[in-house]
Amino acid sequence: MTKRKFFYLVSILILLSGFIGYNYIYQDHRDIAKENAQFRKKAKELIEEYQHNIQAATSKYLDKTIEIEGGVTAIDTDNFTLNNGIVCYTDSLTMRKIKLATGIKVKGRSIGYDELLEYIKFDQITIINN
């Protein structure tokens, strides 16, 4: 093989691996609002499942899109709480629609369980009904 052919082959391989690497690193972000929920739960049931076995519930629900139905028990500047056990982080536009002591159905991504404060955390919350 001549030096010129070898140079072209190596150049093509470098460009191809650079293209693949770029597409792998800069993938499109998940749009939870457009995803179908993998689980549908009442807030009370989800809380009980985490209280029964934290590790099993975490491995089952972590980074999954879940539809939750429950009552709003607390409101803060960037989050609200369902049934005193599920903290839902969302944007300010969605926060304006949340009212204390009302039933609500939301969809979001499970981001884990806080063992110290004993609550389940969700982000990218969207309201399904109002």
PyMOL CGO cylinders between C-alpha atoms (Angstrom):
from pymol import cmd
from pymol.cgo import CYLINDER

trace = [
    CYLINDER, 0.00, 0.00, 0.00, 1.39, 3.34, -0.92, 0.3, 1, 1, 1, 1, 1, 1,
    CYLINDER, 1.39, 3.34, -0.92, 1.82, 6.15, 1.56, 0.3, 1, 1, 1, 1, 1, 1,
    CYLINDER, 1.82, 6.15, 1.56, -0.88, 8.22, -0.14, 0.3, 1, 1, 1, 1, 1, 1,
    CYLINDER, -0.88, 8.22, -0.14, -3.55, 5.48, 0.17, 0.3, 1, 1, 1, 1, 1, 1,
    CYLINDER, -3.55, 5.48, 0.17, -2.58, 4.90, 3.78, 0.3, 1, 1, 1, 1, 1, 1,
    CYLINDER, -2.58, 4.90, 3.78, -2.90, 8.64, 4.50, 0.3, 1, 1, 1, 1, 1, 1,
    CYLINDER, -2.90, 8.64, 4.50, -6.39, 8.77, 2.91, 0.3, 1, 1, 1, 1, 1, 1,
    CYLINDER, -6.39, 8.77, 2.91, -7.53, 5.70, 4.83, 0.3, 1, 1, 1, 1, 1, 1,
    CYLINDER, -7.53, 5.70, 4.83, -6.32, 7.09, 8.17, 0.3, 1, 1, 1, 1, 1, 1,
    CYLINDER, -6.32, 7.09, 8.17, -7.89, 10.50, 7.39, 0.3, 1, 1, 1, 1, 1, 1,
    CYLINDER, -7.89, 10.50, 7.39, -11.26, 8.92, 6.61, 0.3, 1, 1, 1, 1, 1, 1,
    CYLINDER, -11.26, 8.92, 6.61, -11.15, 6.83, 9.81, 0.3, 1, 1, 1, 1, 1, 1,
    CYLINDER, -11.15, 6.83, 9.81, -10.32, 9.90, 11.91, 0.3, 1, 1, 1, 1, 1, 1,
    CYLINDER, -10.32, 9.90, 11.91, -13.14, 11.92, 10.35, 0.3, 1, 1, 1, 1, 1, 1,
    CYLINDER, -13.14, 11.92, 10.35, -15.61, 9.05, 10.74, 0.3, 1, 1, 1, 1, 1, 1,
    CYLINDER, -15.61, 9.05, 10.74, -14.74, 8.47, 14.40, 0.3, 1, 1, 1, 1, 1, 1,
    CYLINDER, -14.74, 8.47, 14.40, -14.94, 12.23, 15.06, 0.3, 1, 1, 1, 1, 1, 1,
    CYLINDER, -14.94, 12.23, 15.06, -18.41, 12.36, 13.50, 0.3, 1, 1, 1, 1, 1, 1,
    CYLINDER, -18.41, 12.36, 13.50, -19.62, 9.35, 15.51, 0.3, 1, 1, 1, 1, 1, 1,
    CYLINDER, -19.62, 9.35, 15.51, -18.13, 10.74, 18.72, 0.3, 1, 1, 1, 1, 1, 1,
    CYLINDER, -18.13, 10.74, 18.72, -19.73, 14.15, 18.20, 0.3, 1, 1, 1, 1, 1, 1,
    CYLINDER, -19.73, 14.15, 18.20, -23.17, 12.61, 17.61, 0.3, 1, 1, 1, 1, 1, 1,
    CYLINDER, -23.17, 12.61, 17.61, -22.79, 10.41, 20.68, 0.3, 1, 1, 1, 1, 1, 1,
    CYLINDER, -22.79, 10.41, 20.68, -21.81, 13.26, 22.99, 0.3, 1, 1, 1, 1, 1, 1,
    CYLINDER, -21.81, 13.26, 22.99, -24.31, 15.83, 21.70, 0.3, 1, 1, 1, 1, 1, 1,
    CYLINDER, -24.31, 15.83, 21.70, -27.49, 13.75, 21.59, 0.3, 1, 1, 1, 1, 1, 1,
    CYLINDER, -27.49, 13.75, 21.59, -30.89, 15.42, 21.72, 0.3, 1, 1, 1, 1, 1, 1,
    CYLINDER, -30.89, 15.42, 21.72, -32.23, 15.94, 25.23, 0.3, 1, 1, 1, 1, 1, 1,
    CYLINDER, -32.23, 15.94, 25.23, -35.20, 13.96, 26.46, 0.3, 1, 1, 1, 1, 1, 1,
    CYLINDER, -35.20, 13.96, 26.46, -38.55, 15.69, 26.24, 0.3, 1, 1, 1, 1, 1, 1,
    CYLINDER, -38.55, 15.69, 26.24, -40.47, 14.18, 29.14, 0.3, 1, 1, 1, 1, 1, 1,
    CYLINDER, -40.47, 14.18, 29.14, -43.64, 16.07, 28.17, 0.3, 1, 1, 1, 1, 1, 1,
    CYLINDER, -43.64, 16.07, 28.17, -43.77, 14.18, 24.86, 0.3, 1, 1, 1, 1, 1, 1,
    CYLINDER, -43.77, 14.18, 24.86, -42.80, 10.77, 26.24, 0.3, 1, 1, 1, 1, 1, 1,
    CYLINDER, -42.80, 10.77, 26.24, -45.40, 8.20, 27.19, 0.3, 1, 1, 1, 1, 1, 1,
    CYLINDER, -45.40, 8.20, 27.19, -45.45, 7.41, 30.90, 0.3, 1, 1, 1, 1, 1, 1,
    CYLINDER, -45.45, 7.41, 30.90, -43.81, 4.10, 31.73, 0.3, 1, 1, 1, 1, 1, 1,
    CYLINDER, -43.81, 4.10, 31.73, -45.73, 3.89, 35.01, 0.3, 1, 1, 1, 1, 1, 1,
    CYLINDER, -45.73, 3.89, 35.01, -49.00, 5.37, 36.30, 0.3, 1, 1, 1, 1, 1, 1,
    CYLINDER, -49.00, 5.37, 36.30, -49.27, 5.61, 40.08, 0.3, 1, 1, 1, 1, 1, 1,
    CYLINDER, -49.27, 5.61, 40.08, -51.20, 7.28, 42.85, 0.3, 1, 1, 1, 1, 1, 1,
    CYLINDER, -51.20, 7.28, 42.85, -48.85, 9.35, 45.00, 0.3, 1, 1, 1, 1, 1, 1,
    CYLINDER, -48.85, 9.35, 45.00, -49.76, 7.37, 48.12, 0.3, 1, 1, 1, 1, 1, 1,
    CYLINDER, -49.76, 7.37, 48.12, -48.93, 4.04, 46.42, 0.3, 1, 1, 1, 1, 1, 1,
    CYLINDER, -48.93, 4.04, 46.42, -45.56, 5.32, 45.19, 0.3, 1, 1, 1, 1, 1, 1,
    CYLINDER, -45.56, 5.32, 45.19, -44.63, 6.64, 48.63, 0.3, 1, 1, 1, 1, 1, 1,
    CYLINDER, -44.63, 6.64, 48.63, -45.57, 3.31, 50.26, 0.3, 1, 1, 1, 1, 1, 1,
    CYLINDER, -45.57, 3.31, 50.26, -43.50, 1.41, 47.71, 0.3, 1, 1, 1, 1, 1, 1,
    CYLINDER, -43.50, 1.41, 47.71, -40.42, 3.52, 48.54, 0.3, 1, 1, 1, 1, 1, 1,
    CYLINDER, -40.42, 3.52, 48.54, -41.02, 3.17, 52.29, 0.3, 1, 1, 1, 1, 1, 1,
    CYLINDER, -41.02, 3.17, 52.29, -41.30, -0.61, 51.94, 0.3, 1, 1, 1, 1, 1, 1,
    CYLINDER, -41.30, -0.61, 51.94, -38.06, -1.10, 49.95, 0.3, 1, 1, 1, 1, 1, 1,
    CYLINDER, -38.06, -1.10, 49.95, -35.99, 1.92, 48.89, 0.3, 1, 1, 1, 1, 1, 1,
    CYLINDER, -35.99, 1.92, 48.89, -33.43, 0.01, 46.80, 0.3, 1, 1, 1, 1, 1, 1,
    CYLINDER, -33.43, 0.01, 46.80, -36.01, -1.97, 44.81, 0.3, 1, 1, 1, 1, 1, 1,
    CYLINDER, -36.01, -1.97, 44.81, -38.17, 1.10, 44.16, 0.3, 1, 1, 1, 1, 1, 1,
    CYLINDER, -38.17, 1.10, 44.16, -35.16, 3.18, 43.14, 0.3, 1, 1, 1, 1, 1, 1,
    CYLINDER, -35.16, 3.18, 43.14, -33.92, 0.60, 40.66, 0.3, 1, 1, 1, 1, 1, 1,
    CYLINDER, -33.92, 0.60, 40.66, -37.46, 0.25, 39.26, 0.3, 1, 1, 1, 1, 1, 1,
    CYLINDER, -37.46, 0.25, 39.26, -38.30, 3.96, 38.88, 0.3, 1, 1, 1, 1, 1, 1,
    CYLINDER, -38.30, 3.96, 38.88, -35.02, 5.91, 38.59, 0.3, 1, 1, 1, 1, 1, 1,
    CYLINDER, -35.02, 5.91, 38.59, -34.85, 8.01, 35.40, 0.3, 1, 1, 1, 1, 1, 1,
    CYLINDER, -34.85, 8.01, 35.40, -38.25, 6.71, 34.25, 0.3, 1, 1, 1, 1, 1, 1,
    CYLINDER, -38.25, 6.71, 34.25, -41.19, 8.82, 33.07, 0.3, 1, 1, 1, 1, 1, 1,
    CYLINDER, -41.19, 8.82, 33.07, -44.00, 8.41, 35.60, 0.3, 1, 1, 1, 1, 1, 1,
    CYLINDER, -44.00, 8.41, 35.60, -47.54, 9.77, 35.76, 0.3, 1, 1, 1, 1, 1, 1,
    CYLINDER, -47.54, 9.77, 35.76, -48.53, 10.60, 39.35, 0.3, 1, 1, 1, 1, 1, 1,
    CYLINDER, -48.53, 10.60, 39.35, -51.89, 11.54, 40.80, 0.3, 1, 1, 1, 1, 1, 1,
    CYLINDER, -51.89, 11.54, 40.80, -52.09, 13.13, 44.24, 0.3, 1, 1, 1, 1, 1, 1,
    CYLINDER, -52.09, 13.13, 44.24, -52.92, 16.13, 46.35, 0.3, 1, 1, 1, 1, 1, 1,
    CYLINDER, -52.92, 16.13, 46.35, -50.77, 19.26, 46.53, 0.3, 1, 1, 1, 1, 1, 1,
    CYLINDER, -50.77, 19.26, 46.53, -49.69, 19.65, 50.16, 0.3, 1, 1, 1, 1, 1, 1,
    CYLINDER, -49.69, 19.65, 50.16, -46.96, 22.31, 49.88, 0.3, 1, 1, 1, 1, 1, 1,
    CYLINDER, -46.96, 22.31, 49.88, -45.77, 24.92, 47.39, 0.3, 1, 1, 1, 1, 1, 1,
    CYLINDER, -45.77, 24.92, 47.39, -42.31, 26.53, 47.23, 0.3, 1, 1, 1, 1, 1, 1,
    CYLINDER, -42.31, 26.53, 47.23, -40.72, 28.87, 44.66, 0.3, 1, 1, 1, 1, 1, 1,
    CYLINDER, -40.72, 28.87, 44.66, -39.51, 26.17, 42.25, 0.3, 1, 1, 1, 1, 1, 1,
    CYLINDER, -39.51, 26.17, 42.25, -41.27, 23.01, 43.47, 0.3, 1, 1, 1, 1, 1, 1,
    CYLINDER, -41.27, 23.01, 43.47, -44.41, 21.61, 45.00, 0.3, 1, 1, 1, 1, 1, 1,
    CYLINDER, -44.41, 21.61, 45.00, -45.08, 18.56, 47.14, 0.3, 1, 1, 1, 1, 1, 1,
    CYLINDER, -45.08, 18.56, 47.14, -47.62, 15.80, 46.56, 0.3, 1, 1, 1, 1, 1, 1,
    CYLINDER, -47.62, 15.80, 46.56, -49.02, 13.90, 49.55, 0.3, 1, 1, 1, 1, 1, 1,
    CYLINDER, -49.02, 13.90, 49.55, -46.18, 15.12, 51.84, 0.3, 1, 1, 1, 1, 1, 1,
    CYLINDER, -46.18, 15.12, 51.84, -43.73, 12.73, 50.17, 0.3, 1, 1, 1, 1, 1, 1,
    CYLINDER, -43.73, 12.73, 50.17, -43.09, 13.56, 46.51, 0.3, 1, 1, 1, 1, 1, 1,
    CYLINDER, -43.09, 13.56, 46.51, -41.27, 16.79, 45.63, 0.3, 1, 1, 1, 1, 1, 1,
    CYLINDER, -41.27, 16.79, 45.63, -41.82, 17.92, 42.04, 0.3, 1, 1, 1, 1, 1, 1,
    CYLINDER, -41.82, 17.92, 42.04, -39.41, 20.43, 40.47, 0.3, 1, 1, 1, 1, 1, 1,
    CYLINDER, -39.41, 20.43, 40.47, -40.73, 22.43, 37.52, 0.3, 1, 1, 1, 1, 1, 1,
    CYLINDER, -40.73, 22.43, 37.52, -40.54, 25.79, 35.76, 0.3, 1, 1, 1, 1, 1, 1,
    CYLINDER, -40.54, 25.79, 35.76, -42.17, 29.04, 36.90, 0.3, 1, 1, 1, 1, 1, 1,
    CYLINDER, -42.17, 29.04, 36.90, -44.93, 28.88, 34.27, 0.3, 1, 1, 1, 1, 1, 1,
    CYLINDER, -44.93, 28.88, 34.27, -46.11, 25.52, 35.55, 0.3, 1, 1, 1, 1, 1, 1,
    CYLINDER, -46.11, 25.52, 35.55, -45.76, 26.67, 39.17, 0.3, 1, 1, 1, 1, 1, 1,
    CYLINDER, -45.76, 26.67, 39.17, -48.31, 29.43, 38.53, 0.3, 1, 1, 1, 1, 1, 1,
    CYLINDER, -48.31, 29.43, 38.53, -50.95, 26.79, 37.74, 0.3, 1, 1, 1, 1, 1, 1,
    CYLINDER, -50.95, 26.79, 37.74, -50.43, 24.85, 40.98, 0.3, 1, 1, 1, 1, 1, 1,
    CYLINDER, -50.43, 24.85, 40.98, -52.88, 25.47, 43.80, 0.3, 1, 1, 1, 1, 1, 1,
    CYLINDER, -52.88, 25.47, 43.80, -52.55, 24.26, 47.37, 0.3, 1, 1, 1, 1, 1, 1,
    CYLINDER, -52.55, 24.26, 47.37, -54.91, 21.53, 48.63, 0.3, 1, 1, 1, 1, 1, 1,
    CYLINDER, -54.91, 21.53, 48.63, -56.06, 20.45, 45.18, 0.3, 1, 1, 1, 1, 1, 1,
    CYLINDER, -56.06, 20.45, 45.18, -55.87, 17.13, 43.41, 0.3, 1, 1, 1, 1, 1, 1,
    CYLINDER, -55.87, 17.13, 43.41, -53.59, 17.04, 40.39, 0.3, 1, 1, 1, 1, 1, 1,
    CYLINDER, -53.59, 17.04, 40.39, -52.19, 14.61, 37.84, 0.3, 1, 1, 1, 1, 1, 1,
    CYLINDER, -52.19, 14.61, 37.84, -48.65, 15.26, 36.62, 0.3, 1, 1, 1, 1, 1, 1,
    CYLINDER, -48.65, 15.26, 36.62, -45.97, 13.55, 34.56, 0.3, 1, 1, 1, 1, 1, 1,
    CYLINDER, -45.97, 13.55, 34.56, -42.26, 13.77, 35.27, 0.3, 1, 1, 1, 1, 1, 1,
    CYLINDER, -42.26, 13.77, 35.27, -38.91, 12.02, 35.53, 0.3, 1, 1, 1, 1, 1, 1,
    CYLINDER, -38.91, 12.02, 35.53, -37.92, 10.28, 38.73, 0.3, 1, 1, 1, 1, 1, 1,
    CYLINDER, -37.92, 10.28, 38.73, -34.54, 11.55, 39.92, 0.3, 1, 1, 1, 1, 1, 1,
    CYLINDER, -34.54, 11.55, 39.92, -34.25, 9.57, 43.13, 0.3, 1, 1, 1, 1, 1, 1,
    CYLINDER, -34.25, 9.57, 43.13, -35.08, 9.33, 46.80, 0.3, 1, 1, 1, 1, 1, 1,
    CYLINDER, -35.08, 9.33, 46.80, -33.71, 11.60, 49.50, 0.3, 1, 1, 1, 1, 1, 1,
    CYLINDER, -33.71, 11.60, 49.50, -33.17, 9.29, 52.49, 0.3, 1, 1, 1, 1, 1, 1,
    CYLINDER, -33.17, 9.29, 52.49, -32.34, 12.15, 54.85, 0.3, 1, 1, 1, 1, 1, 1,
    CYLINDER, -32.34, 12.15, 54.85, -35.53, 14.13, 54.24, 0.3, 1, 1, 1, 1, 1, 1,
    CYLINDER, -35.53, 14.13, 54.24, -37.50, 11.01, 53.20, 0.3, 1, 1, 1, 1, 1, 1,
    CYLINDER, -37.50, 11.01, 53.20, -39.06, 12.23, 49.99, 0.3, 1, 1, 1, 1, 1, 1,
    CYLINDER, -39.06, 12.23, 49.99, -39.10, 11.15, 46.37, 0.3, 1, 1, 1, 1, 1, 1,
    CYLINDER, -39.10, 11.15, 46.37, -37.82, 13.69, 43.82, 0.3, 1, 1, 1, 1, 1, 1,
    CYLINDER, -37.82, 13.69, 43.82, -39.13, 14.35, 40.32, 0.3, 1, 1, 1, 1, 1, 1,
    CYLINDER, -39.13, 14.35, 40.32, -38.13, 16.94, 37.74, 0.3, 1, 1, 1, 1, 1, 1,
    CYLINDER, -38.13, 16.94, 37.74, -39.36, 18.14, 34.32, 0.3, 1, 1, 1, 1, 1, 1,
    CYLINDER, -39.36, 18.14, 34.32, -42.93, 18.09, 35.64, 0.3, 1, 1, 1, 1, 1, 1,
    CYLINDER, -42.93, 18.09, 35.64, -45.83, 18.80, 33.30, 0.3, 1, 1, 1, 1, 1, 1,
    CYLINDER, -45.83, 18.80, 33.30, -49.46, 19.00, 34.34, 0.3, 1, 1, 1, 1, 1, 1,
    CYLINDER, -49.46, 19.00, 34.34, -51.74, 16.44, 32.71, 0.3, 1, 1, 1, 1, 1, 1,
    CYLINDER, -51.74, 16.44, 32.71, -54.98, 17.91, 34.06, 0.3, 1, 1, 1, 1, 1, 1,
    CYLINDER, -54.98, 17.91, 34.06, -55.76, 21.10, 35.92, 0.3, 1, 1, 1, 1, 1, 1,
]
cmd.load_cgo(trace, "trace")
